[in-house]
Amino acid sequence: MIPSSISRILTLLGLTLAAVSVQAHPGHSLSDVSVAHLLTSPDHLAILAVGGVLMLAAAQLARQSASKRLLRHGGAVALIGAALLWSLRA
C-alpha cells in the first residue's frame, strides 16, 4: 500500500501535468487573435472550465487552509467565468 503522503504527491503531480498539457487548439498564439475570440471560442472556454475543475480538485488535496481557500476561489471563478462567457456567446 502507498503511504498517503506519496499518494498525495503523485496526485498533485498528475494534476499539475494535466494543467500544463492542455491547450485549446493548435493554430495560433494568444497575440494573433482578438480578445473576442479568446472569450467566446468553445475551445478556450472548455479549457477555462477544465482549469477550474483541476483547481477544485487540487484544493481537496492541499493541506494549508490558505492554499485550499485560494484554489477553491480560483476554481470557482474559472468555472463561473466559463459559464457566464458561454451564455454571452449565444
C-alpha positions as CSV (number, residue, x, y, z in Angstrom):
1,M,0.0,0.0,0.0
2,I,1.3,3.5,-0.9
3,P,1.6,5.9,2.1
4,S,-0.8,8.8,1.9
5,S,1.9,11.4,1.5
6,I,3.3,9.7,-1.6
7,S,-0.2,9.2,-2.9
8,R,-0.9,12.9,-2.4
9,I,2.3,14.0,-4.1
10,L,1.6,11.7,-7.1
11,T,-1.9,13.1,-7.4
12,L,-0.8,16.7,-7.2
13,L,1.9,15.9,-9.8
14,G,-0.8,14.4,-12.1
15,L,-3.0,17.4,-11.7
16,T,-0.1,19.7,-12.5
17,L,0.9,17.7,-15.6
18,A,-2.8,17.8,-16.8
19,A,-3.0,21.5,-16.3
20,V,0.3,22.1,-18.2
21,S,-0.5,19.8,-21.1
22,V,-4.0,21.2,-22.0
23,Q,-4.4,23.5,-24.9
24,A,-7.5,24.9,-26.6
25,H,-6.5,24.2,-30.1
26,P,-3.4,24.5,-32.3
27,G,-3.1,27.1,-35.0
28,H,-2.5,30.5,-33.3
29,S,-0.7,32.2,-30.5
30,L,-2.6,34.4,-28.0
31,S,-1.3,37.5,-29.7
32,D,-2.6,36.5,-33.1
33,V,-6.3,36.7,-32.3
34,S,-8.8,39.1,-30.9
35,V,-9.9,39.2,-27.3
36,A,-13.4,38.3,-28.5
37,H,-12.1,35.0,-29.9
38,L,-10.4,34.2,-26.7
39,L,-13.5,34.9,-24.6
40,T,-16.1,33.2,-26.9
41,S,-14.4,30.3,-28.5
42,P,-15.8,27.0,-27.2
43,D,-12.3,25.5,-27.2
44,H,-11.0,28.3,-24.9
45,L,-14.0,28.2,-22.6
46,A,-13.7,24.4,-22.2
47,I,-10.0,24.8,-21.2
48,L,-11.0,27.5,-18.7
49,A,-13.6,25.2,-17.2
50,V,-11.1,22.3,-17.1
51,G,-8.7,24.5,-15.3
52,G,-11.3,25.4,-12.7
53,V,-12.1,21.7,-12.1
54,L,-8.4,21.0,-11.7
55,M,-8.0,23.8,-9.2
56,L,-11.0,22.5,-7.2
57,A,-9.5,19.0,-7.2
58,A,-6.2,20.3,-6.1
59,A,-7.9,22.2,-3.3
60,Q,-9.1,18.9,-1.9
61,L,-5.5,17.7,-1.6
62,A,-4.0,20.9,-0.2
63,R,-3.1,20.9,3.5
64,Q,-2.8,24.6,4.3
65,S,-6.0,26.5,4.7
66,A,-4.8,29.5,2.7
67,S,-3.9,27.2,-0.2
68,K,-7.2,25.5,0.0
69,R,-9.1,28.8,0.0
70,L,-7.1,30.2,-2.9
71,L,-7.6,27.1,-5.0
72,R,-11.3,26.9,-4.2
73,H,-11.9,30.5,-5.1
74,G,-9.8,30.4,-8.2
75,G,-11.6,27.2,-9.4
76,A,-15.0,28.7,-8.7
77,V,-14.1,31.9,-10.5
78,A,-12.8,29.9,-13.5
79,L,-16.0,27.8,-13.7
80,I,-18.4,30.7,-13.2
81,G,-16.4,32.7,-15.7
82,A,-16.6,30.0,-18.3
83,A,-20.4,29.6,-17.7
84,L,-21.0,33.3,-18.0
85,L,-18.9,33.7,-21.1
86,W,-20.6,30.7,-22.7
87,S,-24.0,32.3,-22.1
88,L,-22.8,35.6,-23.7
89,R,-21.7,33.9,-26.9
90,A,-25.2,32.6,-27.7
